[in-house]
Amino acid sequence: MVKYSSDQLDAVFHAMADPTRRAMLHSLAEQPRTVGDLAAPFDISLAAASKHIKVLEKAGLVRRSVQGRTHVCSLDAMPMHAGMEWMRHYEQFWSGRLDALEAALRAEVATEQAPVPPKP
């Protein structure tokens, strides 16, 4: 397992914990956007949008470049790798349980679909 600092992992999970920031990341996955473009779908000010973007920048998920007076943001998905690696490490704990649940559900469905013997 690749080792990441706790601070890096905390910053990524914190950044992705907010639905507004997740929506911004989704938008940035399509193409780079200005701060105004990122703020537009939400009922928030540019200052509030900028605060969200700063959280994403701190986590390393967003890179901001300045073109004249325009701030353009782009996605850097690489830090999400830390979160994925962390979750993969724990996958062994839920994977077996999900397999057992699937087997139990299949057995229940099979029992419900079994023909009922006629009464004598």
Residue, then its C-alpha position, 0 to 999 in steps of 0.5 A: m500500500v502506498k503511504y500518504s501522510s495523514d494530513q494529505l488524506d485528511a485534506v482530500f477527504h475533507a475537500m470531498a466531504d462537501p456536496t458543493r465541492r464535489a459538484m465543482l470537481h465534477s464540473l472541472a473533470e469536463q474542462p477547466r473553469t473560471v471561479g465564476d463558472l464554478a460558482a454559477p450553478f450554486d446560490i453562493s457568492l464569488a467569495a464563498a465559491s473562492k473559499h470552496i476552491k481554496v479547500l480544493e486547492k489545499a487538498g491538491l485537487v485543484r490548480r488555479s492559474v491567473q490569466g489577466r484578471t481571470h482565475v482559471c481552475s483545473l482538476d488535478a485528480m492525482p491526490m484522490h489516489a490516496g483516498m482510493e488506496w486507503m479504501r482499497h486497504y479496507e475493501q477486504f473487510w466489506s467485500g466478504r460481507l457483501d459476498a455473504l449478503e449476496a449468497a443469502l439473498r440468492a438463497e432466499v429468492a431460490t426458496e421463494q421460487a421453489p414449487v410448493p408441494p401439493k397438500p394431501 
